[in-house]
Amino acid sequence: MSRVAALASVTVTTLSPALAVNAAAAPLRASAYRPDSRTSAASLVYDCSRPTPCGVGRARPSATRLRVRTLAEGLDIPWDIAFLPHGGGLVTERPGTVRLIKRGGRLQKAPVARIPVVAVGEGGLLGLVLDPDFTSNRLVYLYYTSATGMRLERWRWTGRQLVPQALLIDSIRAGNVHDSGRIEFGPQHRLYVATGDSGDPPLAQDPTSLNGKFLALTPAQYRGNQIATPEIVAMGLRNPQGFDWQPGTGALVANDHGPSGFDGPEGYDEVNVITRGGNYGWPNVIGDDTDHGLFLPPIRLYVEPIAPSGATFLRHRGTAWTGDYVLAALRGSELRRLSMRGGRVLSDVPMFRNRYGRLRTVREAPNGELCILTSNRDGRGTPTAGDDKILCVKPPRA
Ligand SMILES: [Ca+2]
């Protein structure tokens, strides 16, 4: 059974090829944007993974019945989660606390770390990842907003709490908005940091600034005790909050938030394939505008704002979703599950739309469950009983 046919059989409602890509539609350039050209019901999706013109499709929600369990509740704006090798996990809360989910699944009341963050606007305690050799060295990396800027730090897990070890980067500017904040290990065990424009768009095109970039640190840099000078991998990003490497191809796929009114027409959220030395255009261009090839276009463009935050590829074998890229949307209050082949998006299925509110990130648990962090207490949502939560869902079998 082909990948697409397998998807269709379990998701009941997925994008038909005709809906996913309508090559006859005129390409919509950002400069041609008109507020009254929008549709209100379903999100308008542009598939920019084909040559030109950029295809148009309307995504329809998945009708699959999925059993969703609550792993934890009563959290305060959870931002990231890392699963511990022997069970349980560490969760960052944006106001500055790291919480422990114990091996049996219970959320420990007392935080395992309190970080002196500045949690204003979109800032605070953001990304958290475990060292690739965590089992032997118990090192943990944290990214957060401080009074003097964004800080990347190395901490150590004692088994009971996190203790600080070293400051690794301190020259990324912080802002009331666009602190980005996702960190992740990539090829050659390099530590990648996605940085936002901090509300100052020109920084994204400034090669001397670490803002609006993808940065990478070598193992010697992140395990050392000096301030690191990271490689600038790519530039021209606005506020990338989720990324992962595609299994098989190794392509780095990343979300970016499009403008939100004060800095451009609202919408135009992006999924990009990030290449070394690539320039993704912000703020010179938005949407699929490349300014005659000067900038790289997204492979997926959401003209209606969904506000994509965290994302992951699903690596657990044997499910109908294996290999898919799943992103969490804040404003869209949904997950998007994208099937890709190489740099092309084959289908894009919204899931859980408006069911759990704003969704901050998704991570694949060691048992293959997809775990989702809500963000309903961040001042932009409507909290319901038990918010914020971590919800886990088992992908359907292939
Ligand atoms: Ca772009």
Residues whose N, C-alpha, C, O or C-beta is under 5 A from the ligand:
A	BS01	CA	G236 Y280 G281 W282 V285 G287 L296
